[in-house]
Amino acid sequence: MSTKRKIEVFSAGCPACEEIIALVNRIACPSCEVAVLDMNQPDTEKRARDLGVRTVPAVAIDNKLAACCSCGGPDEASLRSAGIGTPIG
C-alpha cells in the first residue's frame, strides 16, 4: 500500500484554478502529495487528456480524475469524500 496519496491539480492560472489550488492545499494532509500542473505545458496537456480532463480546474487523485471534475467541477465535500485530507494508514 502506498504511503502517499498523489493529488494532481490541473490549472490554467485563472482565479477559479487558484481557488481550487488553495482549497486542495488547505484540506491536504501529510498523506497527500500535491502537484499543481500548468495546462500551458505540453506534458501537462497530454497527461490531462489521458485522464479525461475536459475543463479546468480539475483534480486527479491517485491517477484517476475525481468524479466531481467530470460533472461540474471540484468542491470541498467531493474532494474530501475522494480521500483528500484523510491520512493513509
Short mmCIF file of the C-alpha atoms (twelve columns), coordinates in Angstrom:
data_MODEL
# 
_entry.id   MODEL 
# 
loop_
_atom_site.group_PDB 
_atom_site.id 
_atom_site.type_symbol 
_atom_site.label_atom_id 
_atom_site.label_alt_id 
_atom_site.label_comp_id 
_atom_site.label_asym_id 
_atom_site.label_seq_id 
_atom_site.Cartn_x 
_atom_site.Cartn_y 
_atom_site.Cartn_z 
_atom_site.pdbx_PDB_model_num 
ATOM 1  C CA . MET A 1  0.000   0.000  0.000   1 
ATOM 2  C CA . SER A 2  1.251   3.470  -0.877  1 
ATOM 3  C CA . THR A 3  2.157   5.824  1.942   1 
ATOM 4  C CA . LYS A 4  1.202   8.908  -0.080  1 
ATOM 5  C CA . ARG A 5  -1.932  9.864  -1.994  1 
ATOM 6  C CA . LYS A 6  -0.983  11.501 -5.322  1 
ATOM 7  C CA . ILE A 7  -3.032  14.663 -5.904  1 
ATOM 8  C CA . GLU A 8  -2.722  16.478 -9.243  1 
ATOM 9  C CA . VAL A 9  -4.398  19.853 -9.754  1 
ATOM 10 C CA . PHE A 10 -4.721  20.890 -13.405 1 
ATOM 11 C CA . SER A 11 -4.642  24.673 -13.700 1 
ATOM 12 C CA . ALA A 12 -4.682  27.344 -16.369 1 
ATOM 13 C CA . GLY A 13 -3.681  30.002 -13.838 1 
ATOM 14 C CA . CYS A 14 -7.120  31.620 -13.708 1 
ATOM 15 C CA . PRO A 15 -8.818  32.820 -10.497 1 
ATOM 16 C CA . ALA A 16 -11.062 29.709 -10.362 1 
ATOM 17 C CA . CYS A 17 -7.987  27.484 -10.648 1 
ATOM 18 C CA . GLU A 18 -6.178  29.433 -7.929  1 
ATOM 19 C CA . GLU A 19 -9.200  28.976 -5.651  1 
ATOM 20 C CA . ILE A 20 -9.128  25.180 -6.104  1 
ATOM 21 C CA . ILE A 21 -5.350  25.060 -5.600  1 
ATOM 22 C CA . ALA A 22 -5.805  26.916 -2.298  1 
ATOM 23 C CA . LEU A 23 -8.660  24.564 -1.305  1 
ATOM 24 C CA . VAL A 24 -6.656  21.416 -2.058  1 
ATOM 25 C CA . ASN A 25 -3.627  22.745 -0.178  1 
ATOM 26 C CA . ARG A 26 -5.825  23.718 2.785   1 
ATOM 27 C CA . ILE A 27 -7.507  20.313 3.139   1 
ATOM 28 C CA . ALA A 28 -4.485  18.166 2.217   1 
ATOM 29 C CA . CYS A 29 -3.000  16.035 4.977   1 
ATOM 30 C CA . PRO A 30 0.511   14.607 5.455   1 
ATOM 31 C CA . SER A 31 -0.554  11.588 3.356   1 
ATOM 32 C CA . CYS A 32 -1.286  13.876 0.384   1 
ATOM 33 C CA . GLU A 33 1.395   14.724 -2.169  1 
ATOM 34 C CA . VAL A 34 0.031   17.732 -4.085  1 
ATOM 35 C CA . ALA A 35 1.298   18.769 -7.515  1 
ATOM 36 C CA . VAL A 36 -0.052  21.737 -9.482  1 
ATOM 37 C CA . LEU A 37 0.201   21.159 -13.231 1 
ATOM 38 C CA . ASP A 38 0.197   24.048 -15.713 1 
ATOM 39 C CA . MET A 39 -2.099  23.316 -18.656 1 
ATOM 40 C CA . ASN A 40 0.084   25.556 -20.843 1 
ATOM 41 C CA . GLN A 41 2.815   22.906 -20.754 1 
ATOM 42 C CA . PRO A 42 2.704   20.186 -23.457 1 
ATOM 43 C CA . ASP A 43 3.388   17.343 -20.994 1 
ATOM 44 C CA . THR A 44 0.560   18.527 -18.744 1 
ATOM 45 C CA . GLU A 45 -1.833  18.801 -21.660 1 
ATOM 46 C CA . LYS A 46 -1.102  15.177 -22.622 1 
ATOM 47 C CA . ARG A 47 -1.462  13.986 -19.006 1 
ATOM 48 C CA . ALA A 48 -4.800  15.813 -18.694 1 
ATOM 49 C CA . ARG A 49 -6.055  14.306 -21.943 1 
ATOM 50 C CA . ASP A 50 -5.041  10.806 -20.786 1 
ATOM 51 C CA . LEU A 51 -7.058  11.284 -17.572 1 
ATOM 52 C CA . GLY A 52 -10.104 12.690 -19.365 1 
ATOM 53 C CA . VAL A 53 -9.833  16.278 -18.152 1 
ATOM 54 C CA . ARG A 54 -12.240 18.416 -20.203 1 
ATOM 55 C CA . THR A 55 -12.277 21.643 -18.162 1 
ATOM 56 C CA . VAL A 56 -10.069 23.288 -15.569 1 
ATOM 57 C CA . PRO A 57 -9.647  23.429 -12.727 1 
ATOM 58 C CA . ALA A 58 -9.608  19.663 -12.356 1 
ATOM 59 C CA . VAL A 59 -8.219  17.325 -9.724  1 
ATOM 60 C CA . ALA A 60 -6.910  13.782 -10.109 1 
ATOM 61 C CA . ILE A 61 -6.368  11.539 -7.113  1 
ATOM 62 C CA . ASP A 62 -4.079  8.534  -7.451  1 
ATOM 63 C CA . ASN A 63 -4.145  8.720  -11.262 1 
ATOM 64 C CA . LYS A 64 -7.928  8.955  -11.529 1 
ATOM 65 C CA . LEU A 65 -9.946  12.073 -12.310 1 
ATOM 66 C CA . ALA A 66 -12.080 12.995 -9.289  1 
ATOM 67 C CA . ALA A 67 -15.753 12.259 -10.015 1 
ATOM 68 C CA . CYS A 68 -16.715 15.859 -9.281  1 
ATOM 69 C CA . CYS A 69 -14.415 17.018 -12.079 1 
ATOM 70 C CA . SER A 70 -16.340 15.154 -14.738 1 
ATOM 71 C CA . CYS A 71 -19.723 16.612 -13.779 1 
ATOM 72 C CA . GLY A 72 -19.455 20.239 -12.774 1 
ATOM 73 C CA . GLY A 73 -16.126 20.944 -11.104 1 
ATOM 74 C CA . PRO A 74 -14.376 20.266 -7.824  1 
ATOM 75 C CA . ASP A 75 -15.802 21.193 -4.443  1 
ATOM 76 C CA . GLU A 76 -14.572 20.555 -0.914  1 
ATOM 77 C CA . ALA A 77 -17.117 17.876 0.046   1 
ATOM 78 C CA . SER A 78 -16.450 15.845 -3.102  1 
ATOM 79 C CA . LEU A 79 -12.676 16.111 -2.748  1 
ATOM 80 C CA . ARG A 80 -12.828 15.075 0.909   1 
ATOM 81 C CA . SER A 81 -15.010 12.076 0.066   1 
ATOM 82 C CA . ALA A 82 -12.445 11.103 -2.602  1 
ATOM 83 C CA . GLY A 83 -9.798  10.956 0.136   1 
ATOM 84 C CA . ILE A 84 -8.053  14.307 0.215   1 
ATOM 85 C CA . GLY A 85 -7.329  15.170 3.831   1 
ATOM 86 C CA . THR A 86 -7.717  11.609 5.115   1 
ATOM 87 C CA . PRO A 87 -4.448  10.080 6.325   1 
ATOM 88 C CA . ILE A 88 -3.418  6.738  4.836   1 
ATOM 89 C CA . GLY A 89 -2.753  4.000  7.280   1 
# 
